[in-house]
Amino acid sequence: MVRVLVTRPEPGASRTARRLEAERFQPVLLPLTETSALPVEAAIGADAVAVAVTSANAVRHAPKALLAALVSLPCHAVGNKTGEACRAAGFSSVTEGQGDAEALADAIAGGLNEKTIVYLCGRVRFPTFEQRLTAAGVHVQAIETYDTAAIDYGDADVLARLSGRPVEAALLYSAKASAALASLIARLALRHLFEKTEFLTLSARVAEPLDAAAGRRIRIAPRPDEDALLALLSQPR
């Protein structure tokens, strides 16, 4: 049975593990990042006409009072899983993108020129989404609801979680997790665990921190969503 390293934070890690088990893979959980709620004190502008969300964590960690002030507005979610999280949080009008934040910005910018949207987001994020909207004349009120931090494992912790055995594949969902894994690979005590690992990443941006460590063993999903990522496991190597 192919052993697959799952590096995303909980609760997503356990959901992915269940999917892998259903497809006859053996998941090995090693979350490399964790998320935590941030205090939110922002007041929502009266001129806000919509909400944008590029990570399910942004609504998962958002205070109830903030969500209550926003759920009546149209919500633009980056993809299916984020859309599900938005509906679960109370949004009744949710439009889903294809999983790409830049494409989402382009899709919603046209009808919102000179208008204000509330962007629920994390402290750690790529700036392109906001930059594209701003360039299109959209006013973006970014509200950071959560932070992402790398988890610092000792060598013994990693060896125990992997049972001292190599993994055939590793799933990477964020550039921060990729950087953390590259750091683990560089350790002499752990290097043998990853000598033949294939690194499956959600996007080229996620793959970048692993370039030096993994080189040709990196494979990038054709779309930035988990279905496309997991499909790589069944494709010829």
C-alpha positions, 0 to 999 in steps of 0.5 A: 500500500502506497504511503502518502504524507499529509502535510496540511493542518487540521481539520483538513488533514483528517478529511484528506486521510479519510479520502486516501483510505477510501482510495486504498492509500495509507495516509501518514499525518504530519501537519506542517502548519497550524492555524489560529484565530486572530482578534478582530476589531474592524468595523465593517464599512456601510458601503461594503457590497460583497464579501470575498474569501480565498481560504475556508480558514478565514470563515472558520476562525472569524468571530460570530459577530463579524459573520453576522454582520456580513452573511446578508452580502453576496459572497465570492468563494475561491472554490468548492470547499471554501464555498461549503465553509461559507454556507456553513457559516451562514452565507446564503448567496455564495458564488464559487470560483475554480480554486484560483485566487487570481482568477477569482479576482478577475471574475468579480472585478468587472462589476465592482468598480469603485465599490467596496468588498470585505476580504476575509483572509489570513495574516499570511497570504499572497498579495496578488488577489488584493493587487488585482482588485485594487488595479481594477478600481475595487476598494478592498477592506482586508480583515485578517481572521487567522494566522498560520504558523509552521510546526517545529518538529524534532527529529524523533517526532518525525521519525515516530510519526513516519514509523521510521519508514520512507513515504512514497508521496507527499501532499503539499497545499501551501508554500509555507508547508513546502518550506517547512518540509524542505527544512526537514529534508535537509536534516541528516537524520531525516534525509533517508525518509524522502530520498524517493518521495514524489512531492505533489503540490497544489500549484507551482507557487506551492512547489517553489520552496521544494525546487532545490530539495526535490527537483524532478520529483515534484509534480504539480496539480493541473488545477489548484484543488484537492481533487486534481491533487489526489488524482496525481496519485493514480497517474503513471509515475 
